[in-house]
Amino acid sequence: MNEAETSLTTDERAAIAAKVKSLILSKHVNVANPRQDYDPWVREFDKQVHEIVDAPFREDFETRMGSILQALGSSHTAFYHKVGDRVPVQHALNASLRSVAVNGSRSWVFLNIVEDGPAYRSGIKNGEVLHVFDGKPLEPPASPRFQLGGKHELQIRGIANGETRCVTVEIPNRAAKDRPPMIEPKSVSYRTAGPGIGIIRVASFPGAVGLDFARSLDAAVSTLKQKGCSRLIVDLRGNIGGGLGSLRLMSYLCPGRLPIGYSMSREGIRKGWSKERLPRIGSIPSGKLGLLGMALKFKVLHRDRSMVLQTEGLGEQPFHGRIVLLVDEFSHSAAEMVAAFAKENHLAVLVGNRTAGEVLGGANFRVGNGYYLRMPIAGWYTWMESCIEGAGVEPDTMVENDIVALSEGKDPQMMAALETAASL
């Protein structure tokens, strides 16, 4: 991006900083710390604001603003420009990077590469090391940032054989609607594995309402049932979260209508609203009339993010009682809601690593000159009052993905899930 596109005067930066501060103090919520005292943060913000505003370069301004926001201690909190030239790997390449000790030093290793994403199309494999990024050696904690519509040169090294190769990654010039700059991954893919076992990988829950996702998931489930699958593995590793589409997945985990959990805004927490009296969402709208009804309910009659989610009552499925969920530390947000609901109601066996612990209802706010503040305006609780934010969801069976095994084309977590599914 041309520096002139976001070259700001000191007054413009000061106005952006003031807008950010005002939004935080009026709307920010963090259920991991529901009675948060904002005075220490305000004092630190006021102490740093001149340094932030007077930063010599655009990147310094954005980095310093992001740093002060991280001091709030909440997930779903970011400061970014709409152009999208500093996009993290999970949102740019549809893959995860884990910091791993390799030959005595820390290295970034690729995991969770999503089918048809930029990393996948570039031929990058799970278990390979990102050694050099755009000509510069890269070691954790320094992490790469990518440009939508750009090309990046990566030097990739194999762990098992030590061979090095150069890869050019091309990132499409498109962004997901109503989300920070990112390439939306292919949300649903599926296959059969073993006698009667179906595998569905869910990499995200795109769309605020999730209608297209629900249709894709319905098609996947229908096909697997036609193939005689009576056991199901749902792979949520690397899932970046998303919208209401997660309701359809949770509805497939049980036959009837069960309360899943509830979100609570800052006002709801302050006033002590009862979950039983909150409005409910118990289905994904199937057409324009349903969408209109939902818009009327939540944008006119109840203009608040406090609400209850309840499963849709899709009826008995052949795989009920024989479901395995795969999760890891890169399973975020709505994926963690699915995992917590399944574990709390004993609807599936969870295999893998503890999830990210980032479950807040985020919203994007324009703060001027193409910049946005993303921050949480609602917290999430399970129906049994558990708070996942900052804690994550622990699997029933902890299985670490061995990096050497991954580099050899093996997947220990999936192998454990297959064994578990076959035993159910």
TORGUBA-104098 format. One line per 4 residues: number of its first residue (from 1); their letters; for each residue x, y, z of C-alpha. Coordinates in steps of 0.05 Angstrom, whole numbers. Last residue first. Example, Ala and Ser with C-alpha at 12.3 -4.5 7.8 and 13.67 -1.06 7.14 Angstrom:
% TORGUBA-104098
2) SA) 273,-21,143; 246,-90,156
This chain:
% TORGUBA-104098
424) LSAA) -361,-912,402; -295,-950,391; -289,-932,317; -298,-858,333
420) TELA) -242,-860,385; -193,-895,337; -210,-845,283; -200,-787,331
416) AMMQ) -133,-814,353; -110,-819,281; -136,-748,268; -93,-723,327
412) PDKG) -32,-762,304; -34,-735,233; 18,-767,188; 48,-738,125
408) ESLA) 121,-744,147; 124,-671,166; 63,-683,210; 100,-740,246
404) VIDN) 159,-694,258; 113,-640,285; 78,-686,335; 6,-663,342
400) EVMT) -8,-668,416; -66,-710,439; -107,-694,501; -170,-737,505
396) DPEV) -231,-704,537; -209,-639,507; -204,-575,550; -244,-515,527
392) GAGE) -213,-447,531; -196,-408,594; -187,-335,575; -258,-329,551
388) ICSE) -294,-396,562; -340,-371,617; -383,-427,646; -453,-409,668
384) MWTY) -487,-476,656; -520,-448,593; -450,-430,568; -430,-358,575
380) WGAI) -409,-309,521; -391,-235,528; -417,-177,487; -386,-113,459
376) PMRL) -318,-141,442; -271,-97,401; -251,-82,330; -229,-10,319
372) YYGN) -226,10,246; -183,57,206; -200,84,136; -187,157,155
368) GVRF) -232,154,216; -254,112,276; -301,64,240; -326,12,290
364) NAGG) -323,-64,281; -360,-111,329; -338,-171,370; -379,-219,412
360) LVEG) -329,-253,458; -301,-323,458; -225,-325,455; -202,-383,499
356) ATRN) -157,-413,445; -179,-485,450; -144,-538,492; -110,-591,450
352) GVLV) -135,-653,412; -196,-697,421; -266,-679,446; -316,-736,453
348) ALHN) -386,-714,432; -456,-699,459; -439,-701,533; -481,-638,545
344) EKAF) -425,-594,573; -375,-624,524; -416,-612,462; -436,-542,483
340) AAVM) -364,-525,501; -337,-550,434; -390,-513,393; -378,-448,431
336) EAAS) -304,-459,420; -315,-462,345; -355,-397,352; -293,-362,381
332) HSFE) -228,-397,361; -198,-465,348; -123,-448,339; -104,-480,405
328) DVLL) -133,-546,381; -199,-582,370; -223,-647,339; -295,-664,356
324) VIRG) -316,-738,358; -388,-761,349; -417,-830,362; -476,-816,409
320) HFPQ) -515,-787,351; -486,-812,285; -550,-838,255; -585,-771,266
316) EGLG) -648,-760,307; -685,-694,297; -665,-626,271; -688,-590,335
312) ETQL) -660,-521,321; -612,-513,378; -619,-454,425; -578,-390,429
308) VMSR) -597,-338,481; -590,-262,472; -555,-199,495; -527,-163,434
304) DRHL) -575,-104,443; -625,-68,399; -684,-110,419; -747,-86,382
300) VKFK) -713,-52,323; -647,-85,305; -655,-152,339; -728,-170,327
296) LAMG) -739,-131,263; -674,-158,233; -694,-229,253; -762,-222,221
292) LLGL) -732,-193,157; -683,-251,153; -740,-301,161; -780,-268,106
288) KGSP) -719,-265,60; -705,-339,66; -683,-398,109; -670,-360,174
284) ISGI) -624,-399,220; -663,-426,279; -671,-420,354; -650,-349,369
280) RPLR) -678,-328,435; -695,-263,469; -669,-256,541; -715,-270,600
276) EKSW) -685,-336,621; -614,-306,618; -632,-257,673; -607,-186,665
272) GKRI) -560,-161,720; -564,-88,702; -489,-79,694; -481,-146,658
268) GERS) -539,-130,611; -511,-60,597; -442,-88,580; -475,-138,534
264) MSYG) -490,-211,550; -488,-271,504; -523,-335,520; -513,-410,520
260) IPLR) -534,-472,483; -606,-482,504; -630,-549,478; -682,-562,425
256) GPCL) -683,-635,403; -641,-686,365; -570,-668,387; -503,-655,352
252) YSML) -534,-632,287; -562,-570,322; -492,-551,343; -471,-549,269
248) RLSG) -532,-507,251; -519,-458,308; -446,-450,285; -474,-415,224
244) LGGG) -492,-356,269; -426,-320,258; -351,-330,253; -297,-371,285
240) INGR) -226,-378,259; -226,-454,257; -154,-479,261; -176,-547,286
236) LDVI) -251,-555,283; -251,-625,252; -319,-658,262; -313,-733,264
232) LRSC) -378,-772,253; -400,-843,262; -460,-876,229; -436,-862,158
228) GKQK) -477,-902,107; -456,-865,44; -524,-832,41; -511,-806,112
224) LTSV) -446,-776,88; -481,-741,30; -536,-712,74; -485,-687,126
220) AADL) -444,-651,72; -506,-621,38; -533,-596,105; -465,-566,120
216) SRAF) -464,-528,55; -535,-503,65; -519,-480,136; -457,-443,111
212) DLGV) -499,-406,59; -549,-386,112; -497,-366,164; -532,-304,193
208) AGPF) -470,-260,201; -434,-294,144; -378,-346,147; -372,-400,201
204) SAVR) -300,-421,193; -253,-481,179; -305,-536,188; -277,-604,168
200) IIGI) -328,-659,163; -305,-731,170; -351,-791,161; -340,-859,191
196) GPGA) -381,-919,168; -322,-965,156; -258,-924,151; -253,-852,127
192) TRYS) -306,-815,88; -298,-744,64; -318,-673,79; -303,-600,66
188) VSKP) -337,-539,96; -316,-466,106; -267,-456,50; -226,-401,82
184) EIMP) -247,-327,83; -186,-286,62; -178,-230,113; -183,-156,126
180) PRDK) -222,-150,192; -294,-174,187; -359,-142,162; -352,-173,93
176) AARN) -292,-218,81; -237,-187,39; -213,-194,-32; -148,-183,-68
172) PIEV) -126,-255,-71; -61,-275,-38; -5,-304,-81; 48,-344,-43
168) TVCR) 114,-356,-79; 152,-415,-50; 227,-427,-44; 254,-494,-23
164) TEGN) 297,-521,33; 310,-595,49; 321,-614,122; 294,-684,109
160) AIGR) 246,-694,167; 238,-621,186; 226,-594,116; 246,-522,104
156) IQLE) 205,-468,69; 233,-402,42; 175,-355,30; 167,-302,-23
152) HKGG) 105,-260,-17; 56,-236,-70; 2,-185,-57; -73,-178,-67
148) LQFR) -85,-178,7; -18,-162,40; 15,-207,91; 44,-200,161
144) PSAP) 96,-248,187; 109,-261,261; 167,-240,306; 161,-284,368
140) PELP) 187,-326,337; 241,-329,283; 242,-302,212; 301,-296,167
136) KGDF) 290,-239,117; 283,-246,41; 207,-238,38; 198,-287,96
132) VHLV) 253,-338,110; 248,-403,150; 174,-422,152; 180,-494,174
128) EGNK) 139,-551,144; 96,-594,189; 32,-587,148; 49,-577,75
124) IGSR) 58,-515,31; 40,-528,-42; 24,-456,-60; -49,-474,-70
120) YAPG) -52,-500,2; -20,-437,30; -68,-392,-9; -130,-431,12
116) DEVI) -161,-486,-31; -162,-537,26; -144,-507,93; -74,-516,122
112) NLFV) -83,-531,195; -9,-528,215; 54,-494,190; 115,-490,234
108) WSRS) 147,-425,258; 216,-435,289; 248,-430,357; 320,-453,365
104) GNVA) 355,-517,388; 347,-558,325; 273,-542,320; 235,-515,381
100) VSRL) 164,-499,358; 124,-435,350; 59,-455,315; 34,-423,251
96) SANL) -37,-434,227; -64,-437,156; -116,-401,114; -59,-359,82
92) AHQV) -83,-288,99; -129,-295,160; -87,-348,195; -23,-314,173
88) PVRD) -36,-246,202; -57,-189,155; -14,-126,151; -32,-99,81
84) GVKH) -107,-99,91; -135,-36,58; -187,-27,113; -136,-5,164
80) YFAT) -130,-41,231; -136,-35,306; -153,-100,343; -192,-131,400
76) HSSG) -230,-196,390; -196,-223,453; -193,-183,517; -136,-163,564
72) LAQL) -146,-88,559; -70,-82,552; -79,-109,481; -110,-42,463
68) ISGM) -46,-5,482; -6,-51,436; -53,-43,377; -46,33,380
64) RTEF) 30,26,384; 31,-21,324; -15,23,282; 26,86,295
60) DERF) 91,49,284; 66,23,217; 45,93,196; 114,120,210
56) PADV) 146,170,259; 97,158,317; 73,226,342; 2,203,356
52) IEHV) 25,141,393; 78,178,433; 28,231,451; -23,179,472
48) QKDF) 24,140,517; 8,171,585; -65,182,568; -71,109,549
44) ERVW) -35,87,612; -82,129,655; -142,104,617; -121,32,626
40) PDYD) -112,42,701; -182,75,705; -217,21,665; -236,-21,726
36) QRPN) -264,-87,698; -326,-113,733; -337,-167,680; -264,-191,679
32) AVNV) -266,-255,639; -332,-227,613; -295,-172,576; -337,-114,553
28) HKSL) -322,-51,512; -380,-5,496; -374,65,528; -303,68,554
24) ILSK) -274,31,494; -313,73,445; -288,139,476; -215,116,476
20) VKAA) -218,96,403; -250,162,383; -197,201,420; -142,161,386
16) IAAR) -173,174,317; -178,249,332; -105,250,354; -84,215,290
12) EDTT) -122,267,249; -90,324,289; -20,296,279; -32,293,205
8) LSTE) -43,227,170; -9,190,114; -55,130,102; -58,129,26
4) AENM) 8,167,22; 46,106,46; 25,69,-17; 0,0,0
